[in-house]
Structure formats: structure tokens, C-alpha cells
Amino acid sequence: MIPSLRTVLVTMAAFLAMEPMTYVLHRFVMHGPGLVWHRSHHARRTGRLERNDWYPVVFASTTITLMLLGALVPALRVLLPFGAGITLYGMTYLFVHDVCIHHRAVPRLTRRIGGARPLEHLASAHALHHRFGGEPYGMLLPVIPARLRARAARAEESREDGRPTASAAPATSSSSTSTSTSSS
């Protein structure tokens, strides 16, 4: 069965809307009241799971509920392709963030995938987030402010000179100076 144009458009719109939604949730929830869970993501992992892993469970449960409503209530049928778009974004996020950047699947395999040129920009943007504890909060289209690029350059210069610098210090106590976590 070929999906209708409306179904495809709603799915694509939901997928595209998830990047700004991810930014907002990451910035104002995960680095706000939800830091209790998210802090574990900015620290070295001691096992296979971290408290931050509850976020995808909550997000997936919400999406499943929306899709169930779309399946059961004819007037809400649009929630099915909407949920499909959210699910596609979640799968993409999982692949890019957890598999390619943090190597949380099969470490040897994912280190090869993670070195792919198109993913290098995403990995370096995410590294800045972990290093300084602030921007960028987006994942697939991260916006790196000029002041952050300058701060990272100063920190890199200081590191090369062997001088410590205040600009290299994490912005929050929950930040880590490394983007790769142990894969035990």
C-alpha cells in the first residue's frame, strides 16, 4: 500500500519539527529540572546504561500513546504519520548520537562508522556541548555560536601552549571534558 501524499508530508513535517523540539527539550528540560537524569550523560559511564536513558523511554512511550490514539480514534488518524515522523527522528538520533558519537553499540564497529565524514561535524559540535556544558543543544543541525567557536579555539591554543585557561573550564559542574564514554 502506497502512503498518501498527506501521510508523507505529515511524517516529514513531524521529522523536521523534532530538531527544534530536541533543542528546546535538551536546553530547558535536560539542562534544567531534568538534569537529575541528564547529568549521567555528561559523566563517565560506569555500566551499559545511564540514568539519561530514561529520556528515550519516556519519549517513545509518549509517541506510542499518540500513535495508539491515532489508530483507535478515527478523528485523530493524523497522529499515526505524525508518530512515524517522530519515530524516524528518534531512530536517526539514536544512530547518530548513541552509535556513532558515543559508540554505545558494538564499539569496534561503531568507531569505524563514527569516523564517517558527514558525521564529523555532528561529533565535534557534540564534543563542544560536553566540554563546555552549553550550546549546541541540537543534534542533527547543531548551531555553534561564534562566541563558542572562539572560546574553543582559545582553549585549544592554551592547551597547545600547556597553559591552563578559565575559558577551557566546563560551564557547569555536570560537564565532562570528553565526549567518548567508556563502553563497558
Secondary structure, 3 states (H helix, E strand, C coil): CCCCHHHHHHHHHHHHHHHHHHHHHHHHHHCCCCHHHHHHHHCCCCCCCCHHHHHHHHHHHHHHHHHHHHHHCHHHCCHHHHHHHHHHHHHHHHHHHHHHHCCCCCHHHHHHHHCCHHHHHHHHHHHHHHHHCCCCCCCCCCCCCHHHHHHHHHHHHHHHHCCCCHHHCCCCCCCCCCCCCCCC
